[in-house]
Amino acid sequence: MPHDTPLISTIVGGLVLAFIFGALAHRLRLPPLVGYLFAGILVGPHTPGFVADQSLAPELAEIGVILLMFGVGLHFSLKDLLSVRGIAVPGALAQIGLATLMGLALASLLGWPVGGGLVFGLALSVASTVVLLKALQERRLVETERGKVAVGWLIVEDLAMVLALVLIPAAASIADGTSQSSDPLAALISSKLGLELGIGGIIGLTLLKVAAFVVLMLVVGRRVIPWLLHWIAHTGSRELFRLGVLAIALGVAMGSAKLFGVSLALGAFFAGMILSESELSHRAAQESLPLRDAFAVLFFVSVGMLFDPAILIENPLPVIGTVFIIIVGKSLVAFFVVLAFRHSVGTALTISASLAQIGEFSFILAELGVGLKLIPAEGRDLILAGAILSILLNPAIFALCETIRPGLEARFGRKPAPTAPQASTAGPLAEEPLSEAPPTRLTDHIILVGYGRVGSLVGQDLLASGQPFLVIEDNDSHADALKAAGVELIRGNAASPAVLERANLAGARSLVIAIPDPFEAGQAIAQGRKLTPALTIIARAHSDAEVEHLTRLGADMVIMGERQIALEMIAALKPQPAPAL
């Protein structure tokens, strides 16, 4: 067996070091991604010791981006995407435009040409898919209104960068007098018809291909993808189902990139969004989750590998200027755009913090700019430094936003939603920020965490018996059902002390944890026990190990579903007593 295995070495080295330093970062109360980035720096070419393969790592990371966007699409719908177009389209375009101008200004101060400054500014204007989605997932915001706005914003940025990657080589070739397009279809049309398309023709062709991809997914994909997954599910093979989910995600992503020129991430997102209409979408999300997390970690490792710490000493002022544009300039634009569309300060801060970083598209633009001799190698180093520093600072930006939110809410207030009907369906979204939700007035009540398959059954029984209770839930899809039933809802994560305080944990009779994830359930139990030691806490589990884990964290009773099913089966098998004569 050959021992020269760069693929295995890259995966093993990246994951092992990411685990070690991620665990160390968690121990130091830092976000694990700080450890992942540090692991990447250690296996990169700019530090001594083992050096991972520089070409394989970004490709492995791209798989993580594909699976992550596929997972987001599974929790998104076309209706969600259209509902935020009124803010996502102008907001993203305004941010891209102003951030590009700020990057151009910095490039001019450094003595670069205008073309290089525009490419540099574009690279600073687009947020990282992985970082944004990870930040939203950690705060359980993906399925909230503010999360949908952020994802819609991201999709618009993605489409804009797809267009930019086609136009930049064309514009550079026209400037050089070569008049060659990097788009194979444009080149084929030019050669067959004997004419040059020009910038206008290339833009039109690119938009036509994107439109063709969207139409194909909505017309053909909407029928074929759910049917295919249902057929696989009916085989009864979990292995085939998991393989089918991965094949759909990766296959559609690759096909969309090769045939239509859209990004891999965008293709995967549409595949997930189409599949979200199937009742198997929840299971598909579960099956793809382990690989999504593993390859997302490799993304952060690959970013760390690109970083040369020496630039912090050699060019400190340009680095500071680059980071300022990414964190402050972009964030201020996003903040005021969101406020202009009559959303709350909390939503504006969430969007601003989510977008205060750059990532994968920025690297692609940097390499393209250097390859076309538009920007010097120093520009690529500044973009990489800005990326890794903004990613490292992103958790602190979120924390800062939480700190300054009360003051900004007092300063700006919240503009009331219009009472007149809107001409467009893409108007302001109805949203009640978590920070503005009033505390409950219930006492001696039951706090039910999660309103899914198990929680809804518990809630129905509590309703029928007339016992006072409220629900803590962060999934907007359950809000309508709870409202219709007249059940009080606290939106947020039950592991947050602020959320538990609004639910009046101190005055509650018991805390029922009905969510299936043992890690999230464990955090909620630990917080509940810490805040109210005498509280009765009941939770659910799927294995003996989970029962032990939740009990150790403070649950009074942990009910394992499989055990209860077995007991019911045993009871059903027992001989029934003969009827008395």
C-alpha positions in Angstrom: 0.0 0.0 0.0 1.5 3.4 -1.0 2.4 5.7 1.9 2.4 8.9 -0.2 -1.3 9.8 0.5 -1.7 13.6 0.5 -5.6 13.3 0.5 -5.6 11.1 3.6 -2.9 13.2 5.3 -4.7 16.4 4.6 -8.0 15.1 6.0 -6.5 13.4 9.0 -4.1 16.2 9.9 -6.8 18.9 9.4 -9.5 17.1 11.5 -7.2 15.9 14.3 -5.6 19.3 14.8 -9.0 21.0 14.4 -10.4 18.7 17.2 -7.5 19.4 19.5 -7.5 23.1 19.2 -11.2 23.4 18.9 -11.5 21.6 22.2 -8.9 23.9 23.7 -10.7 27.0 22.4 -13.9 25.7 23.9 -12.1 25.1 27.2 -10.9 28.8 27.1 -14.5 29.9 26.4 -13.7 30.8 22.9 -15.7 29.8 19.8 -14.3 26.4 18.4 -13.8 28.0 15.0 -10.9 29.9 16.5 -9.2 26.6 17.1 -10.0 25.4 13.6 -8.3 28.5 12.1 -5.3 28.0 14.3 -5.1 24.4 13.3 -5.0 25.6 9.6 -2.2 28.0 10.3 -0.2 25.2 11.9 -0.6 22.9 8.8 -0.1 25.7 6.4 3.1 26.5 4.5 4.0 29.6 6.6 4.7 27.6 9.8 7.3 24.9 10.4 6.3 21.2 10.6 3.7 19.2 8.6 2.3 21.0 5.6 -1.0 19.8 4.2 -1.7 19.7 0.5 -2.5 23.3 -0.6 -4.6 22.2 -3.6 -6.7 19.5 -1.9 -7.7 21.5 1.2 -9.8 24.1 -0.6 -11.5 21.4 -2.7 -12.4 19.5 0.5 -13.7 22.7 2.0 -15.9 23.3 -1.1 -17.7 20.1 -0.3 -18.5 21.6 3.1 -19.9 24.7 1.5 -22.0 22.6 -0.9 -23.5 20.5 1.9 -24.0 23.5 4.2 -26.0 25.4 1.5 -27.9 22.2 0.7 -28.9 22.0 4.4 -30.0 25.6 4.5 -32.1 25.0 1.4 -33.8 22.1 3.2 -35.1 24.6 5.8 -35.9 27.3 3.2 -38.7 27.6 0.7 -39.3 29.6 -2.5 -41.9 31.6 -0.5 -39.3 32.5 2.1 -36.9 33.6 -0.6 -39.4 35.7 -2.4 -40.7 37.2 0.9 -37.3 38.9 1.6 -36.5 40.0 -2.0 -37.6 43.5 -1.2 -34.8 44.0 1.3 -32.3 41.4 0.3 -31.8 42.6 -3.3 -31.4 46.4 -2.7 -29.6 45.8 0.5 -27.0 43.3 -0.9 -26.5 45.5 -4.0 -26.0 48.6 -1.9 -23.6 46.9 0.4 -21.6 45.5 -2.6 -21.5 48.8 -4.3 -20.4 50.9 -1.3 -17.9 48.3 0.0 -16.4 48.1 -3.5 -16.0 51.9 -3.5 -14.3 51.8 -0.1 -11.9 49.0 -1.3 -11.2 51.1 -4.4 -10.3 54.1 -2.2 -7.9 52.0 -0.2 -6.4 50.5 -3.3 -5.9 54.0 -4.7 -4.0 55.1 -1.6 -1.8 52.0 -2.1 -1.1 53.1 -5.7 -3.0 50.3 -7.5 -4.8 50.8 -10.8 -8.6 51.3 -10.9 -9.2 47.8 -12.3 -7.3 46.3 -9.4 -9.1 48.5 -6.9 -12.5 47.4 -8.2 -11.5 43.7 -7.9 -10.1 44.3 -4.4 -13.3 46.1 -3.3 -15.5 43.3 -4.7 -13.5 40.8 -2.7 -14.1 42.7 0.5 -17.9 43.1 -0.2 -19.0 39.5 -0.2 -19.6 37.5 3.0 -18.5 33.9 3.6 -21.3 31.4 3.2 -19.9 29.1 5.9 -19.2 31.7 8.5 -22.6 33.4 8.1 -24.5 30.1 8.2 -22.5 28.8 11.2 -23.1 32.0 13.1 -26.9 31.8 12.4 -27.0 28.1 13.3 -25.2 28.5 16.5 -27.7 31.2 17.5 -30.6 29.2 16.1 -31.6 32.0 13.8 -31.7 30.3 10.4 -35.5 29.8 10.5 -36.3 33.1 12.0 -37.3 36.2 10.0 -33.9 37.8 10.5 -32.2 34.6 9.5 -34.2 34.4 6.3 -33.2 38.0 5.5 -29.6 37.1 6.0 -29.8 34.0 3.8 -31.7 35.9 1.1 -29.0 38.6 1.2 -26.3 35.9 0.9 -28.1 34.5 -2.2 -28.1 37.9 -3.9 -24.4 38.3 -3.1 -23.7 34.9 -4.5 -25.5 35.7 -7.8 -23.6 39.0 -8.0 -20.3 37.3 -7.6 -21.2 34.7 -10.3 -21.8 37.6 -12.7 -18.5 39.3 -11.5 -16.4 36.2 -12.1 -17.7 36.1 -15.7 -17.3 39.8 -16.4 -13.9 40.5 -14.8 -11.9 38.3 -17.3 -14.0 39.7 -20.2 -13.4 43.3 -19.1 -9.6 42.6 -18.6 -9.3 41.0 -22.1 -11.1 43.9 -23.7 -8.8 46.3 -21.9 -5.8 44.4 -23.2 -7.2 44.3 -26.7 -7.5 40.5 -26.8 -11.3 40.5 -26.8 -11.5 37.0 -25.4 -14.1 35.7 -23.0 -13.5 33.1 -20.4 -17.1 31.9 -20.7 -17.0 28.7 -23.0 -20.6 29.4 -24.3 -19.8 33.0 -25.1 -16.6 31.9 -26.8 -18.5 29.3 -28.8 -21.2 31.8 -29.9 -18.5 34.3 -30.9 -16.6 31.8 -33.0 -19.7 30.4 -34.7 -21.3 33.7 -35.5 -18.1 35.6 -36.1 -18.9 38.5 -33.8 -17.8 39.8 -30.4 -20.5 39.8 -27.7 -18.9 42.6 -25.7 -19.7 43.3 -22.1 -23.4 43.8 -22.7 -23.7 40.5 -24.5 -21.8 38.6 -21.8 -24.0 40.0 -19.1 -27.1 39.1 -21.0 -25.8 35.6 -21.7 -24.9 35.1 -18.0 -28.3 36.2 -16.8 -29.9 34.0 -19.4 -28.0 30.9 -18.1 -28.9 31.7 -14.4 -32.6 32.1 -15.4 -32.5 28.8 -17.3 -31.1 27.1 -14.3 -33.8 28.5 -12.0 -36.5 27.6 -14.4 -35.1 24.0 -14.8 -35.0 23.6 -11.0 -38.5 24.9 -10.5 -40.1 23.0 -13.4 -38.2 19.8 -13.7 -36.3 19.6 -10.4 -39.5 20.2 -8.3 -40.9 17.0 -9.8 -37.8 14.8 -10.2 -35.8 15.4 -7.0 -38.7 14.7 -4.4 -39.8 11.7 -6.5 -36.3 10.3 -6.6 -35.9 10.6 -2.8 -39.3 9.0 -2.2 -38.3 6.1 -4.4 -35.1 5.6 -2.5 -36.9 5.8 0.8 -39.3 3.0 -0.3 -36.3 0.7 -0.8 -36.0 0.6 3.0 -32.3 1.0 2.9 -30.9 3.8 5.1 -27.5 3.5 3.4 -29.1 4.1 0.0 -31.1 7.0 1.3 -28.1 8.7 2.8 -26.2 8.1 -0.4 -29.1 9.5 -2.4 -29.2 12.7 -0.4 -25.5 13.2 -0.9 -25.7 12.4 -4.6 -28.5 14.9 -5.1 -26.7 17.7 -3.2 -23.3 17.2 -4.9 -24.7 16.2 -8.3 -27.0 19.2 -8.7 -24.2 21.5 -7.4 -21.7 20.2 -9.9 -24.2 20.1 -12.8 -25.3 23.7 -12.1 -21.7 24.9 -12.1 -20.7 23.0 -15.3 -23.8 23.6 -17.4 -25.1 27.0 -16.2 -22.0 28.7 -14.7 -23.6 29.3 -11.3 -21.7 28.6 -8.1 -21.6 25.2 -6.5 -23.1 26.6 -3.4 -26.0 28.2 -5.2 -26.8 25.0 -7.1 -26.8 23.0 -3.8 -29.1 25.6 -2.2 -31.7 25.3 -4.9 -31.5 21.5 -4.7 -32.2 21.7 -0.9 -34.9 24.3 -1.4 -36.7 22.1 -4.0 -36.4 19.1 -1.7 -37.8 21.1 1.3 -41.3 20.7 -0.1 -41.0 16.9 0.5 -42.0 15.4 3.8 -38.6 13.6 3.7 -36.7 16.9 4.0 -36.2 16.6 7.8 -34.8 13.1 7.4 -32.5 14.3 4.5 -31.2 17.1 6.7 -30.4 14.6 9.5 -28.6 12.2 7.2 -26.4 14.9 5.7 -25.6 16.7 9.0 -22.4 14.7 10.1 -20.7 15.2 6.7 -21.8 18.9 6.7 -20.1 19.5 10.0 -16.9 17.6 9.2 -16.3 19.3 5.9 -17.3 22.7 7.3 -14.5 22.3 9.8 -12.1 21.6 6.9 -13.2 25.0 5.4 -11.9 26.9 8.4 -8.7 24.8 8.4 -8.2 25.6 4.7 -8.6 29.3 5.4 -6.0 29.1 8.2 -3.6 27.4 5.8 -3.7 30.5 3.5 -2.8 33.0 6.2 0.8 34.3 6.5 1.2 36.0 9.9 4.2 38.0 8.6 1.8 40.4 6.8 0.7 41.7 10.2 4.2 43.0 10.7 5.1 43.9 7.2 1.9 45.8 6.3 0.0 46.7 9.5 -1.7 49.8 8.2 -3.2 48.3 5.0 -4.3 45.3 7.0 -6.1 47.6 9.5 -7.7 49.5 6.6 -8.9 46.2 5.0 -10.3 44.9 8.3 -12.0 48.2 8.9 -13.8 48.1 5.6 -15.0 44.5 6.2 -16.1 44.9 9.8 -17.1 48.6 10.1 -17.9 49.8 6.6 -20.0 46.8 5.4 -21.7 46.5 8.7 -22.8 50.2 8.8 -24.2 50.0 5.3 -26.2 46.8 6.2 -27.4 48.3 9.5 -28.8 51.5 7.9 -30.3 49.6 4.9 -32.2 47.2 7.2 -33.4 50.1 9.3 -34.5 52.0 6.2 -36.8 49.0 5.4 -38.5 49.4 8.7 -37.0 46.4 10.5 -36.1 46.4 14.1 -32.7 47.4 15.5 -32.2 43.8 16.6 -32.6 42.5 13.1 -30.3 45.3 11.7 -27.6 44.3 14.2 -28.0 40.6 13.4 -27.6 41.2 9.7 -24.7 43.6 10.2 -22.8 41.1 12.4 -23.5 38.2 10.1 -22.0 40.0 7.1 -19.0 41.5 8.9 -16.6 38.9 7.4 -15.4 37.6 4.1 -14.5 34.1 2.8 -14.5 31.8 -0.2 -15.7 34.1 -3.0 -13.1 36.6 -1.8 -10.3 34.1 -2.2 -11.5 33.2 -5.7 -11.6 36.9 -6.7 -8.2 37.4 -5.2 -6.7 34.6 -7.2 -8.5 35.8 -10.4 -7.2 39.3 -9.9 -3.6 38.2 -9.4 -3.8 35.8 -12.3 -5.1 38.6 -14.6 -2.4 41.0 -13.2 -5.1 43.4 -12.0 -3.9 43.3 -8.4 -0.4 42.6 -6.9 0.3 39.6 -4.8 0.1 42.1 -1.8 -3.6 42.5 -2.5 -4.2 38.8 -2.2 -2.3 38.7 1.1 -4.4 41.6 2.4 -7.7 39.9 1.4 -6.5 36.7 3.2 -5.5 38.6 6.3 -8.8 40.5 6.2 -10.7 37.2 5.9 -9.0 35.4 8.8 -9.1 38.4 11.1 -12.7 39.1 10.4 -13.7 35.4 10.9 -11.8 35.4 14.2 -13.5 38.7 15.3 -17.0 37.7 14.1 -18.1 36.1 17.5 -16.9 39.2 19.3 -18.9 41.3 16.8 -22.0 39.4 17.7 -21.3 39.8 21.4 -20.7 43.6 20.9 -24.0 43.8 19.0 -25.9 42.3 22.0 -24.2 44.8 24.3 -25.0 47.9 22.3 -28.5 46.8 21.2 -30.4 48.3 24.2 -28.8 51.7 23.6 -29.4 51.7 19.9 -33.0 50.6 20.4 -33.5 53.6 22.7 -31.8 55.8 20.1 -33.5 54.7 17.0 -36.6 53.0 18.4 -38.6 50.7 16.2 -40.7 52.1 13.4 -44.2 50.8 13.4 -45.4 48.5 10.7 -47.7 50.1 8.1 -51.4 49.6 8.6 -52.3 50.2 4.9 -52.0 47.2 2.5 -48.7 47.1 0.7 -48.5 47.0 -3.1 -45.7 44.5 -3.0 -45.7 41.2 -1.2 -42.0 41.8 -0.4 -42.7 44.6 2.1 -41.6 44.7 5.7 -41.7 41.4 7.4 -43.8 41.0 10.6 -41.3 40.2 13.3 -41.1 40.4 17.0 -37.4 40.5 18.1 -36.5 38.4 21.0 -35.2 41.3 23.0 -38.6 43.0 22.7 -40.8 40.0 23.8 -42.4 40.8 27.1 -41.9 38.4 30.1 -44.7 36.0 30.8 -47.2 36.7 33.6 -47.7 32.9 34.2 -46.8 31.4 37.6 -46.9 27.8 38.8 -46.8 26.9 35.1 -45.0 24.3 33.0 -42.3 25.4 30.5 -42.3 23.2 27.4 -39.1 23.5 25.3 -39.8 22.5 21.7 -43.0 22.0 19.9 -42.1 19.3 17.4 -43.5 15.7 17.1 -43.1 15.1 20.9 -43.6 18.6 22.2 -46.9 19.1 20.3 -48.4 15.9 21.8 -47.4 17.1 25.3 -48.8 20.5 24.6 -52.1 19.1 23.4 -52.5 17.1 26.6 -51.7 20.1 28.7 -54.3 22.1 26.8 -56.9 19.5 27.3 -56.2 19.3 31.0 -56.3 23.0 31.4 -52.8 23.2 33.0 -51.0 26.6 32.5 -48.0 26.3 30.3 -45.9 28.2 27.7 -43.6 27.0 24.9 -40.0 28.0 24.2 -39.4 27.5 20.5 -37.2 29.1 17.8 -38.8 27.6 14.8 -41.2 30.0 13.2 -43.1 27.2 11.5 -44.7 26.3 14.8 -45.7 29.9 15.7 -49.0 29.9 13.8 -50.1 26.6 15.3 -49.4 27.9 18.8 -51.1 31.2 18.2 -54.2 29.4 16.8 -54.3 27.3 19.9 -53.9 30.3 22.2 -50.6 29.1 23.7 -48.1 31.6 24.8 -44.8 31.4 22.9 -41.4 32.6 23.9 -39.1 32.7 20.9 -35.4 31.8 21.5 -33.0 29.2 22.7 -33.9 27.6 26.1 -30.1 27.5 27.0 -30.2 31.3 27.1 -30.7 32.7 30.7 -32.5 35.7 29.2 -35.1 33.5 27.5 -35.6 31.4 30.7 -36.0 34.6 32.6 -38.8 35.8 30.3 -40.4 32.4 30.7 -40.4 33.0 34.5 -38.3 30.0 35.3 -38.2 31.0 39.0 -42.0 30.8 39.3 -42.5 27.7 37.1 -43.6 24.3 38.4 -41.5 22.2 36.0 -39.4 22.3 32.8 -40.1 19.8 30.1 -37.3 19.4 27.4 -39.0 17.9 24.3 -36.2 18.7 21.8 -34.4 15.6 20.4 -30.8 17.0 20.3 -29.1 15.8 23.5 -26.4 18.6 23.3 -29.0 21.4 23.1 -31.2 19.7 25.7 -28.2 19.3 28.0 -27.4 23.0 27.8 -31.1 23.9 28.6 -31.1 21.5 31.6 -27.8 22.8 32.9 -29.1 26.4 32.8 -32.4 25.5 34.3 -30.8 23.7 37.2 -28.3 26.5 37.8 -31.0 29.2 37.8 -33.6 27.3 39.8 -32.2 24.3 41.8 -35.5 23.1 43.1 -37.2 22.9 39.7 -38.5 19.6 38.3 -36.9 18.9 35.0 -38.1 16.2 32.6 -36.3 15.4 29.3 -36.3 12.9 26.5 -33.5 10.7 25.1 -32.8 8.0 22.5 -30.1 5.9 24.2 -28.7 4.9 27.6 -25.7 7.2 27.0 -28.0 10.2 26.5 -30.0 9.3 29.6 -26.8 9.3 31.6 -25.6 12.5 30.1 -28.9 14.4 30.7 -29.3 13.0 34.2 -25.8 14.1 35.1 -26.6 17.6 34.0 -29.5 17.8 36.4 -32.6 16.2 34.8 -34.9 14.6 37.4 -36.5 12.2 34.9 -35.2 11.2 31.4 -37.6 9.2 29.3 -36.0 7.1 26.6 -38.4 6.6 23.6 -37.1 3.2 22.6 -37.5 1.8 26.1 -41.1 3.0 26.3 -41.9 1.5 22.9 -40.4 -1.8 24.1 -42.5 -1.7 27.3 -45.7 -1.2 25.2 -44.8 -4.1 23.0 -44.1 -6.3 25.9 -47.4 -5.4 27.5 -49.2 -6.1 24.2 -47.7 -9.6 24.0 -48.7 -10.6 27.5 -51.7 -13.0 27.6 -54.9 -11.2 28.3 -57.1 -12.6 31.2 -60.1 -14.5 30.1 -63.4 -12.6 30.6 -65.3 -13.5 33.7 -68.4 -15.7 33.1 
